[in-house]
Each structure stands twice: as C-alpha cells, then as structure tokens.
Amino acid sequence: MLCYRHHPDYAGKKPAHELIHRLHAEHKERRAAIHGKLSEIHRYLEGMGADKLAPPQDGSSTEAGRAPGHL
C-alpha cells in the first residue's frame, strides 16, 4: 500500500508504476535476506543442543552472590 499524498518521499506527486514495482522488489529482497539470516541462526542454535543453552544447575550463574535489589 502506498499513499503518495501523505508519504514524505513523494510530496503529493504520484509515483510511476515502475518505481512502485522496484520498491516492492527491493522490499521482498530485504525480507528474504532477513528470513535467511534468521533461519541460519535457528539452525546454528539447534546444532548447539538444549544442554549447551540451558543455564547451569549448580547455582554458579552470574546471579549467585549478588545482593538483593541489585540488577
């Protein structure tokens, strides 16, 4: 959706059909790149295994030893 009357980049002038298609194609490319990066991160985290991602169970976390009320 594009409102050329209110969109600051168009100053009330209707953009050409080609411009709208180019902007849409660029948007789709950016969205695909982001999705690809998120998929890569997801695969990396799956490969680590849940045992490596879980906090330690022996109380040795960074929260241990802090005074109450400190963040």
PDB file with SEQRES, HELIX, SHEET and CRYST1 records, atoms N, CA, C and O in Angstrom:
SEQRES   1 A   71  MET LEU CYS TYR ARG HIS HIS PRO ASP TYR ALA GLY LYS          
SEQRES   2 A   71  LYS PRO ALA HIS GLU LEU ILE HIS ARG LEU HIS ALA GLU          
SEQRES   3 A   71  HIS LYS GLU ARG ARG ALA ALA ILE HIS GLY LYS LEU SER          
SEQRES   4 A   71  GLU ILE HIS ARG TYR LEU GLU GLY MET GLY ALA ASP LYS          
SEQRES   5 A   71  LEU ALA PRO PRO GLN ASP GLY SER SER THR GLU ALA GLY          
SEQRES   6 A   71  ARG ALA PRO GLY HIS LEU                                      
HELIX    1 AA1 HIS A   17  MET A   48  1                                  32    
HELIX    2 AA2 ALA A   50  LEU A   53  1                                   4    
CRYST1    1.000    1.000    1.000  90.00  90.00  90.00 P 1           1          
ATOM      1  N   MET A   1       0.850  -1.182   0.000  1.00  0.00           N  
ATOM      2  CA  MET A   1       0.000   0.000   0.000  1.00  0.00           C  
ATOM      3  C   MET A   1       0.893   1.241   0.000  1.00  0.00           C  
ATOM      4  O   MET A   1       1.928   1.284   0.664  1.00  0.00           O  
ATOM      5  N   LEU A   2       0.473   2.222  -0.743  1.00  0.00           N  
ATOM      6  CA  LEU A   2       1.254   3.442  -0.859  1.00  0.00           C  
ATOM      7  C   LEU A   2       0.309   4.626  -0.944  1.00  0.00           C  
ATOM      8  O   LEU A   2      -0.570   4.672  -1.805  1.00  0.00           O  
ATOM      9  N   CYS A   3       0.495   5.579  -0.050  1.00  0.00           N  
ATOM     10  CA  CYS A   3      -0.296   6.798  -0.100  1.00  0.00           C  
ATOM     11  C   CYS A   3       0.630   7.923  -0.534  1.00  0.00           C  
ATOM     12  O   CYS A   3       1.324   8.516   0.292  1.00  0.00           O  
ATOM     13  N   TYR A   4       0.640   8.212  -1.809  1.00  0.00           N  
ATOM     14  CA  TYR A   4       1.563   9.222  -2.329  1.00  0.00           C  
ATOM     15  C   TYR A   4       1.214  10.621  -1.833  1.00  0.00           C  
ATOM     16  O   TYR A   4       2.074  11.501  -1.814  1.00  0.00           O  
ATOM     17  N   ARG A   5      -0.005  10.831  -1.443  1.00  0.00           N  
ATOM     18  CA  ARG A   5      -0.385  12.165  -0.948  1.00  0.00           C  
ATOM     19  C   ARG A   5       0.201  12.457   0.426  1.00  0.00           C  
ATOM     20  O   ARG A   5       0.490  13.608   0.752  1.00  0.00           O  
ATOM     21  N   HIS A   6       0.377  11.412   1.229  1.00  0.00           N  
ATOM     22  CA  HIS A   6       0.855  11.616   2.591  1.00  0.00           C  
ATOM     23  C   HIS A   6       2.265  11.089   2.821  1.00  0.00           C  
ATOM     24  O   HIS A   6       2.890  11.434   3.824  1.00  0.00           O  
ATOM     25  N   HIS A   7       2.772  10.274   1.927  1.00  0.00           N  
ATOM     26  CA  HIS A   7       4.112   9.720   2.102  1.00  0.00           C  
ATOM     27  C   HIS A   7       5.138  10.824   1.882  1.00  0.00           C  
ATOM     28  O   HIS A   7       5.081  11.519   0.867  1.00  0.00           O  
ATOM     29  N   PRO A   8       6.086  11.002   2.823  1.00  0.00           N  
ATOM     30  CA  PRO A   8       7.025  12.124   2.730  1.00  0.00           C  
ATOM     31  C   PRO A   8       7.965  12.067   1.529  1.00  0.00           C  
ATOM     32  O   PRO A   8       8.470  13.105   1.101  1.00  0.00           O  
ATOM     33  N   ASP A   9       8.211  10.883   0.977  1.00  0.00           N  
ATOM     34  CA  ASP A   9       9.134  10.773  -0.151  1.00  0.00           C  
ATOM     35  C   ASP A   9       8.531  11.228  -1.478  1.00  0.00           C  
ATOM     36  O   ASP A   9       9.276  11.455  -2.431  1.00  0.00           O  
ATOM     37  N   TYR A  10       7.233  11.366  -1.569  1.00  0.00           N  
ATOM     38  CA  TYR A  10       6.600  11.670  -2.860  1.00  0.00           C  
ATOM     39  C   TYR A  10       6.023  13.074  -2.959  1.00  0.00           C  
ATOM     40  O   TYR A  10       5.679  13.516  -4.056  1.00  0.00           O  
ATOM     41  N   ALA A  11       5.908  13.778  -1.859  1.00  0.00           N  
ATOM     42  CA  ALA A  11       5.463  15.182  -1.834  1.00  0.00           C  
ATOM     43  C   ALA A  11       4.202  15.416  -2.656  1.00  0.00           C  
ATOM     44  O   ALA A  11       4.097  16.415  -3.368  1.00  0.00           O  
ATOM     45  N   GLY A  12       3.256  14.508  -2.560  1.00  0.00           N  
ATOM     46  CA  GLY A  12       1.977  14.682  -3.237  1.00  0.00           C  
ATOM     47  C   GLY A  12       1.966  14.324  -4.709  1.00  0.00           C  
ATOM     48  O   GLY A  12       0.928  14.456  -5.357  1.00  0.00           O  
ATOM     49  N   LYS A  13       3.073  13.881  -5.254  1.00  0.00           N  
ATOM     50  CA  LYS A  13       3.143  13.504  -6.679  1.00  0.00           C  
ATOM     51  C   LYS A  13       3.054  11.989  -6.796  1.00  0.00           C  
ATOM     52  O   LYS A  13       3.754  11.260  -6.093  1.00  0.00           O  
ATOM     53  N   LYS A  14       2.202  11.530  -7.677  1.00  0.00           N  
ATOM     54  CA  LYS A  14       2.002  10.100  -7.846  1.00  0.00           C  
ATOM     55  C   LYS A  14       3.237   9.468  -8.493  1.00  0.00           C  
ATOM     56  O   LYS A  14       3.686   9.926  -9.543  1.00  0.00           O  
ATOM     57  N   PRO A  15       3.803   8.390  -7.856  1.00  0.00           N  
ATOM     58  CA  PRO A  15       4.985   7.742  -8.419  1.00  0.00           C  
ATOM     59  C   PRO A  15       4.624   6.891  -9.633  1.00  0.00           C  
ATOM     60  O   PRO A  15       3.487   6.444  -9.785  1.00  0.00           O  
ATOM     61  N   ALA A  16       5.606   6.683 -10.478  1.00  0.00           N  
ATOM     62  CA  ALA A  16       5.409   5.866 -11.685  1.00  0.00           C  
ATOM     63  C   ALA A  16       5.228   4.401 -11.296  1.00  0.00           C  
ATOM     64  O   ALA A  16       5.682   3.962 -10.239  1.00  0.00           O  
ATOM     65  N   HIS A  17       4.569   3.672 -12.156  1.00  0.00           N  
ATOM     66  CA  HIS A  17       4.301   2.256 -11.957  1.00  0.00           C  
ATOM     67  C   HIS A  17       5.609   1.485 -11.754  1.00  0.00           C  
ATOM     68  O   HIS A  17       5.683   0.605 -10.897  1.00  0.00           O  
ATOM     69  N   GLU A  18       6.626   1.810 -12.530  1.00  0.00           N  
ATOM     70  CA  GLU A  18       7.917   1.134 -12.443  1.00  0.00           C  
ATOM     71  C   GLU A  18       8.563   1.345 -11.072  1.00  0.00           C  
ATOM     72  O   GLU A  18       9.171   0.428 -10.520  1.00  0.00           O  
ATOM     73  N   LEU A  19       8.429   2.549 -10.531  1.00  0.00           N  
ATOM     74  CA  LEU A  19       9.003   2.843  -9.227  1.00  0.00           C  
ATOM     75  C   LEU A  19       8.342   1.996  -8.145  1.00  0.00           C  
ATOM     76  O   LEU A  19       9.024   1.465  -7.268  1.00  0.00           O  
ATOM     77  N   ILE A  20       7.048   1.872  -8.202  1.00  0.00           N  
ATOM     78  CA  ILE A  20       6.323   1.067  -7.217  1.00  0.00           C  
ATOM     79  C   ILE A  20       6.792  -0.387  -7.290  1.00  0.00           C  
ATOM     80  O   ILE A  20       7.012  -1.013  -6.253  1.00  0.00           O  
ATOM     81  N   HIS A  21       6.947  -0.929  -8.493  1.00  0.00           N  
ATOM     82  CA  HIS A  21       7.412  -2.303  -8.652  1.00  0.00           C  
ATOM     83  C   HIS A  21       8.844  -2.463  -8.159  1.00  0.00           C  
ATOM     84  O   HIS A  21       9.167  -3.474  -7.535  1.00  0.00           O  
ATOM     85  N   ARG A  22       9.707  -1.491  -8.425  1.00  0.00           N  
ATOM     86  CA  ARG A  22      11.095  -1.567  -7.976  1.00  0.00           C  
ATOM     87  C   ARG A  22      11.167  -1.545  -6.444  1.00  0.00           C  
ATOM     88  O   ARG A  22      11.902  -2.327  -5.842  1.00  0.00           O  
ATOM     89  N   LEU A  23      10.401  -0.647  -5.821  1.00  0.00           N  
ATOM     90  CA  LEU A  23      10.397  -0.569  -4.364  1.00  0.00           C  
ATOM     91  C   LEU A  23       9.867  -1.862  -3.740  1.00  0.00           C  
ATOM     92  O   LEU A  23      10.366  -2.323  -2.714  1.00  0.00           O  
ATOM     93  N   HIS A  24       8.850  -2.432  -4.379  1.00  0.00           N  
ATOM     94  CA  HIS A  24       8.298  -3.686  -3.869  1.00  0.00           C  
ATOM     95  C   HIS A  24       9.320  -4.819  -3.997  1.00  0.00           C  
ATOM     96  O   HIS A  24       9.457  -5.636  -3.086  1.00  0.00           O  
ATOM     97  N   ALA A  25      10.033  -4.872  -5.117  1.00  0.00           N  
ATOM     98  CA  ALA A  25      11.055  -5.907  -5.314  1.00  0.00           C  
ATOM     99  C   ALA A  25      12.177  -5.752  -4.289  1.00  0.00           C  
ATOM    100  O   ALA A  25      12.664  -6.748  -3.753  1.00  0.00           O  
ATOM    101  N   GLU A  26      12.590  -4.526  -4.013  1.00  0.00           N  
ATOM    102  CA  GLU A  26      13.619  -4.285  -3.003  1.00  0.00           C  
ATOM    103  C   GLU A  26      13.149  -4.721  -1.621  1.00  0.00           C  
ATOM    104  O   GLU A  26      13.913  -5.294  -0.844  1.00  0.00           O  
ATOM    105  N   HIS A  27      11.887  -4.443  -1.326  1.00  0.00           N  
ATOM    106  CA  HIS A  27      11.315  -4.863  -0.041  1.00  0.00           C  
ATOM    107  C   HIS A  27      11.335  -6.384   0.078  1.00  0.00           C  
ATOM    108  O   HIS A  27      11.690  -6.917   1.130  1.00  0.00           O  
ATOM    109  N   LYS A  28      10.959  -7.083  -0.981  1.00  0.00           N  
ATOM    110  CA  LYS A  28      10.946  -8.542  -0.965  1.00  0.00           C  
ATOM    111  C   LYS A  28      12.355  -9.103  -0.785  1.00  0.00           C  
ATOM    112  O   LYS A  28      12.538 -10.099  -0.085  1.00  0.00           O  
ATOM    113  N   GLU A  29      13.352  -8.473  -1.409  1.00  0.00           N  
ATOM    114  CA  GLU A  29      14.737  -8.907  -1.256  1.00  0.00           C  
ATOM    115  C   GLU A  29      15.214  -8.738   0.186  1.00  0.00           C  
ATOM    116  O   GLU A  29      15.855  -9.628   0.744  1.00  0.00           O  
ATOM    117  N   ARG A  30      14.897  -7.589   0.782  1.00  0.00           N  
ATOM    118  CA  ARG A  30      15.288  -7.354   2.177  1.00  0.00           C  
ATOM    119  C   ARG A  30      14.619  -8.364   3.105  1.00  0.00           C  
ATOM    120  O   ARG A  30      15.256  -8.908   4.008  1.00  0.00           O  
ATOM    121  N   ARG A  31      13.332  -8.609   2.875  1.00  0.00           N  
ATOM    122  CA  ARG A  31      12.588  -9.562   3.701  1.00  0.00           C  
ATOM    123  C   ARG A  31      13.178 -10.962   3.570  1.00  0.00           C  
ATOM    124  O   ARG A  31      13.302 -11.670   4.570  1.00  0.00           O  
ATOM    125  N   ALA A  32      13.544 -11.374   2.357  1.00  0.00           N  
ATOM    126  CA  ALA A  32      14.147 -12.691   2.141  1.00  0.00           C  
ATOM    127  C   ALA A  32      15.509 -12.790   2.824  1.00  0.00           C  
ATOM    128  O   ALA A  32      15.848 -13.833   3.383  1.00  0.00           O  
ATOM    129  N   ALA A  33      16.291 -11.712   2.784  1.00  0.00           N  
ATOM    130  CA  ALA A  33      17.601 -11.712   3.431  1.00  0.00           C  
ATOM    131  C   ALA A  33      17.458 -11.858   4.944  1.00  0.00           C  
ATOM    132  O   ALA A  33      18.204 -12.609   5.571  1.00  0.00           O  
ATOM    133  N   ILE A  34      16.510 -11.147   5.521  1.00  0.00           N  
ATOM    134  CA  ILE A  34      16.274 -11.236   6.963  1.00  0.00           C  
ATOM    135  C   ILE A  34      15.815 -12.646   7.326  1.00  0.00           C  
ATOM    136  O   ILE A  34      16.288 -13.224   8.305  1.00  0.00           O  
ATOM    137  N   HIS A  35      14.896 -13.195   6.538  1.00  0.00           N  
ATOM    138  CA  HIS A  35      14.391 -14.537   6.802  1.00  0.00           C  
ATOM    139  C   HIS A  35      15.530 -15.555   6.705  1.00  0.00           C  
ATOM    140  O   HIS A  35      15.620 -16.469   7.525  1.00  0.00           O  
ATOM    141  N   GLY A  36      16.393 -15.396   5.708  1.00  0.00           N  
ATOM    142  CA  GLY A  36      17.528 -16.301   5.549  1.00  0.00           C  
ATOM    143  C   GLY A  36      18.473 -16.241   6.736  1.00  0.00           C  
ATOM    144  O   GLY A  36      18.945 -17.275   7.208  1.00  0.00           O  
ATOM    145  N   LYS A  37      18.751 -15.043   7.221  1.00  0.00           N  
ATOM    146  CA  LYS A  37      19.641 -14.887   8.373  1.00  0.00           C  
ATOM    147  C   LYS A  37      19.013 -15.508   9.621  1.00  0.00           C  
ATOM    148  O   LYS A  37      19.703 -16.177  10.390  1.00  0.00           O  
ATOM    149  N   LEU A  38      17.710 -15.292   9.828  1.00  0.00           N  
ATOM    150  CA  LEU A  38      17.033 -15.893  10.981  1.00  0.00           C  
ATOM    151  C   LEU A  38      17.049 -17.415  10.900  1.00  0.00           C  
ATOM    152  O   LEU A  38      17.219 -18.089  11.916  1.00  0.00           O  
ATOM    153  N   SER A  39      16.875 -17.960   9.700  1.00  0.00           N  
ATOM    154  CA  SER A  39      16.925 -19.413   9.527  1.00  0.00           C  
ATOM    155  C   SER A  39      18.320 -19.945   9.848  1.00  0.00           C  
ATOM    156  O   SER A  39      18.460 -20.998  10.469  1.00  0.00           O  
ATOM    157  N   GLU A  40      19.349 -19.212   9.423  1.00  0.00           N  
ATOM    158  CA  GLU A  40      20.730 -19.591   9.706  1.00  0.00           C  
ATOM    159  C   GLU A  40      20.988 -19.611  11.215  1.00  0.00           C  
ATOM    160  O   GLU A  40      21.606 -20.545  11.727  1.00  0.00           O  
ATOM    161  N   ILE A  41      20.521 -18.596  11.919  1.00  0.00           N  
ATOM    162  CA  ILE A  41      20.686 -18.523  13.369  1.00  0.00           C  
ATOM    163  C   ILE A  41      19.939 -19.671  14.039  1.00  0.00           C  
ATOM    164  O   ILE A  41      20.447 -20.286  14.977  1.00  0.00           O  
ATOM    165  N   HIS A  42      18.736 -19.958  13.556  1.00  0.00           N  
ATOM    166  CA  HIS A  42      17.930 -21.040  14.122  1.00  0.00           C  
ATOM    167  C   HIS A  42      18.649 -22.381  13.961  1.00  0.00           C  
ATOM    168  O   HIS A  42      18.708 -23.172  14.902  1.00  0.00           O  
ATOM    169  N   ARG A  43      19.196 -22.635  12.769  1.00  0.00           N  
ATOM    170  CA  ARG A  43      19.924 -23.885  12.542  1.00  0.00           C  
ATOM    171  C   ARG A  43      21.157 -23.966  13.442  1.00  0.00           C  
ATOM    172  O   ARG A  43      21.474 -25.034  13.966  1.00  0.00           O  
ATOM    173  N   TYR A  44      21.846 -22.848  13.621  1.00  0.00           N  
ATOM    174  CA  TYR A  44      23.017 -22.817  14.492  1.00  0.00           C  
ATOM    175  C   TYR A  44      22.628 -23.165  15.925  1.00  0.00           C  
ATOM    176  O   TYR A  44      23.297 -23.970  16.573  1.00  0.00           O  
ATOM    177  N   LEU A  45      21.558 -22.566  16.417  1.00  0.00           N  
ATOM    178  CA  LEU A  45      21.129 -22.824  17.784  1.00  0.00           C  
ATOM    179  C   LEU A  45      20.631 -24.251  17.961  1.00  0.00           C  
ATOM    180  O   LEU A  45      20.848 -24.858  19.010  1.00  0.00           O  
ATOM    181  N   GLU A  46      19.961 -24.795  16.939  1.00  0.00           N  
ATOM    182  CA  GLU A  46      19.527 -26.193  17.023  1.00  0.00           C  
ATOM    183  C   GLU A  46      20.733 -27.121  17.104  1.00  0.00           C  
ATOM    184  O   GLU A  46      20.691 -28.133  17.804  1.00  0.00           O  
ATOM    185  N   GLY A  47      21.797 -26.786  16.400  1.00  0.00           N  
ATOM    186  CA  GLY A  47      23.005 -27.600  16.404  1.00  0.00           C  
ATOM    187  C   GLY A  47      23.738 -27.575  17.730  1.00  0.00           C  
ATOM    188  O   GLY A  47      24.480 -28.504  18.046  1.00  0.00           O  
ATOM    189  N   MET A  48      23.541 -26.531  18.503  1.00  0.00           N  
ATOM    190  CA  MET A  48      24.209 -26.437  19.805  1.00  0.00           C  
ATOM    191  C   MET A  48      23.607 -27.419  20.799  1.00  0.00           C  
ATOM    192  O   MET A  48      24.310 -27.916  21.678  1.00  0.00           O  
ATOM    193  N   GLY A  49      22.336 -27.701  20.674  1.00  0.00           N  
ATOM    194  CA  GLY A  49      21.667 -28.608  21.598  1.00  0.00           C  
ATOM    195  C   GLY A  49      21.167 -27.866  22.825  1.00  0.00           C  
ATOM    196  O   GLY A  49      21.759 -26.875  23.252  1.00  0.00           O  
ATOM    197  N   ALA A  50      20.091 -28.346  23.375  1.00  0.00           N  
ATOM    198  CA  ALA A  50      19.462 -27.688  24.527  1.00  0.00           C  
ATOM    199  C   ALA A  50      20.352 -27.738  25.765  1.00  0.00           C  
ATOM    200  O   ALA A  50      20.286 -26.834  26.598  1.00  0.00           O  
ATOM    201  N   ASP A  51      21.192 -28.782  25.908  1.00  0.00           N  
ATOM    202  CA  ASP A  51      22.041 -28.892  27.091  1.00  0.00           C  
ATOM    203  C   ASP A  51      23.088 -27.785  27.144  1.00  0.00           C  
ATOM    204  O   ASP A  51      23.507 -27.394  28.234  1.00  0.00           O  
ATOM    205  N   LYS A  52      23.517 -27.274  26.004  1.00  0.00           N  
ATOM    206  CA  LYS A  52      24.510 -26.203  25.976  1.00  0.00           C  
ATOM    207  C   LYS A  52      23.879 -24.831  26.164  1.00  0.00           C  
ATOM    208  O   LYS A  52      24.566 -23.879  26.533  1.00  0.00           O  
ATOM    209  N   LEU A  53      22.575 -24.719  25.913  1.00  0.00           N  
ATOM    210  CA  LEU A  53      21.885 -23.442  26.038  1.00  0.00           C  
ATOM    211  C   LEU A  53      21.275 -23.232  27.421  1.00  0.00           C  
ATOM    212  O   LEU A  53      20.996 -22.098  27.809  1.00  0.00           O  
ATOM    213  N   ALA A  54      21.068 -24.305  28.156  1.00  0.00           N  
ATOM    214  CA  ALA A  54      20.417 -24.209  29.458  1.00  0.00           C  
ATOM    215  C   ALA A  54      21.371 -23.594  30.480  1.00  0.00           C  
ATOM    216  O   ALA A  54      22.579 -23.820  30.411  1.00  0.00           O  
ATOM    217  N   PRO A  55      20.839 -22.820  31.425  1.00  0.00           N  
ATOM    218  CA  PRO A  55      21.699 -22.252  32.477  1.00  0.00           C  
ATOM    219  C   PRO A  55      22.226 -23.357  33.378  1.00  0.00           C  
ATOM    220  O   PRO A  55      21.598 -24.411  33.486  1.00  0.00           O  
ATOM    221  N   PRO A  56      23.357 -23.142  34.022  1.00  0.00           N  
ATOM    222  CA  PRO A  56      23.917 -24.165  34.909  1.00  0.00           C  
ATOM    223  C   PRO A  56      22.976 -24.467  36.078  1.00  0.00           C  
ATOM    224  O   PRO A  56      22.307 -23.575  36.600  1.00  0.00           O  
ATOM    225  N   GLN A  57      22.939 -25.728  36.471  1.00  0.00           N  
ATOM    226  CA  GLN A  57      22.044 -26.160  37.546  1.00  0.00           C  
ATOM    227  C   GLN A  57      22.724 -26.154  38.914  1.00  0.00           C  
ATOM    228  O   GLN A  57      22.072 -26.425  39.923  1.00  0.00           O  
ATOM    229  N   ASP A  58      24.020 -25.851  38.968  1.00  0.00           N  
ATOM    230  CA  ASP A  58      24.752 -25.921  40.227  1.00  0.00           C  
ATOM    231  C   ASP A  58      24.763 -24.606  40.997  1.00  0.00           C  
ATOM    232  O   ASP A  58      25.481 -24.489  41.991  1.00  0.00           O  
ATOM    233  N   GLY A  59      23.987 -23.615  40.565  1.00  0.00           N  
ATOM    234  CA  GLY A  59      23.922 -22.341  41.270  1.00  0.00           C  
ATOM    235  C   GLY A  59      25.068 -21.405  40.933  1.00  0.00           C  
ATOM    236  O   GLY A  59      25.249 -20.391  41.607  1.00  0.00           O  
ATOM    237  N   SER A  60      25.846 -21.721  39.905  1.00  0.00           N  
ATOM    238  CA  SER A  60      27.004 -20.893  39.568  1.00  0.00           C  
ATOM    239  C   SER A  60      26.680 -19.824  38.532  1.00  0.00           C  
ATOM    240  O   SER A  60      27.577 -19.337  37.844  1.00  0.00           O  
ATOM    241  N   SER A  61      25.429 -19.463  38.417  1.00  0.00           N  
ATOM    242  CA  SER A  61      25.063 -18.432  37.448  1.00  0.00           C  
ATOM    243  C   SER A  61      25.575 -17.082  37.913  1.00  0.00           C  
ATOM    244  O   SER A  61      26.015 -16.950  39.056  1.00  0.00           O  
ATOM    245  N   THR A  62      25.527 -16.094  37.065  1.00  0.00           N  
ATOM    246  CA  THR A  62      26.003 -14.756  37.390  1.00  0.00           C  
ATOM    247  C   THR A  62      25.114 -14.082  38.432  1.00  0.00           C  
ATOM    248  O   THR A  62      25.514 -13.088  39.038  1.00  0.00           O  
ATOM    249  N   GLU A  63      23.916 -14.613  38.644  1.00  0.00           N  
ATOM    250  CA  GLU A  63      23.012 -14.035  39.628  1.00  0.00           C  
ATOM    251  C   GLU A  63      23.421 -14.429  41.046  1.00  0.00           C  
ATOM    252  O   GLU A  63      23.103 -13.719  42.000  1.00  0.00           O  
ATOM    253  N   ALA A  64      24.123 -15.555  41.194  1.00  0.00           N  
ATOM    254  CA  ALA A  64      24.518 -16.013  42.522  1.00  0.00           C  
ATOM    255  C   ALA A  64      25.524 -15.028  43.115  1.00  0.00           C  
ATOM    256  O   ALA A  64      26.414 -14.530  42.426  1.00  0.00           O  
ATOM    257  N   GLY A  65      25.364 -14.769  44.379  1.00  0.00           N  
ATOM    258  CA  GLY A  65      26.314 -13.913  45.057  1.00  0.00           C  
ATOM    259  C   GLY A  65      25.981 -12.426  44.998  1.00  0.00           C  
ATOM    260  O   GLY A  65      26.670 -11.624  45.628  1.00  0.00           O  
ATOM    261  N   ARG A  66      24.982 -12.053  44.284  1.00  0.00           N  
ATOM    262  CA  ARG A  66      24.588 -10.650  44.223  1.00  0.00           C  
ATOM    263  C   ARG A  66      23.703 -10.306  45.402  1.00  0.00           C  
ATOM    264  O   ARG A  66      22.922 -11.130  45.879  1.00  0.00           O  
ATOM    265  N   ALA A  67      23.836  -9.109  45.850  1.00  0.00           N  
ATOM    266  CA  ALA A  67      22.992  -8.649  46.938  1.00  0.00           C  
ATOM    267  C   ALA A  67      21.579  -8.434  46.438  1.00  0.00           C  
ATOM    268  O   ALA A  67      21.392  -8.041  45.287  1.00  0.00           O  
ATOM    269  N   PRO A  68      20.574  -8.681  47.274  1.00  0.00           N  
ATOM    270  CA  PRO A  68      19.180  -8.465  46.850  1.00  0.00           C  
ATOM    271  C   PRO A  68      18.974  -7.010  46.427  1.00  0.00           C  
ATOM    272  O   PRO A  68      19.482  -6.083  47.057  1.00  0.00           O  
ATOM    273  N   GLY A  69      18.231  -6.842  45.368  1.00  0.00           N  
ATOM    274  CA  GLY A  69      17.907  -5.494  44.883  1.00  0.00           C  
ATOM    275  C   GLY A  69      18.859  -4.982  43.821  1.00  0.00           C  
ATOM    276  O   GLY A  69      18.600  -3.939  43.221  1.00  0.00           O  
ATOM    277  N   HIS A  70      19.954  -5.685  43.571  1.00  0.00           N  
ATOM    278  CA  HIS A  70      20.879  -5.269  42.519  1.00  0.00           C  
ATOM    279  C   HIS A  70      20.510  -5.931  41.208  1.00  0.00           C  
ATOM    280  O   HIS A  70      20.181  -7.117  41.177  1.00  0.00           O  
ATOM    281  N   LEU A  71      20.561  -5.171  40.124  1.00  0.00           N  
ATOM    282  CA  LEU A  71      20.231  -5.729  38.813  1.00  0.00           C  
ATOM    283  C   LEU A  71      21.440  -5.989  37.992  1.00  0.00           C  
ATOM    284  O   LEU A  71      21.328  -6.460  36.860  1.00  0.00           O  
TER     285      LEU A  71                                                      
END                                                                             
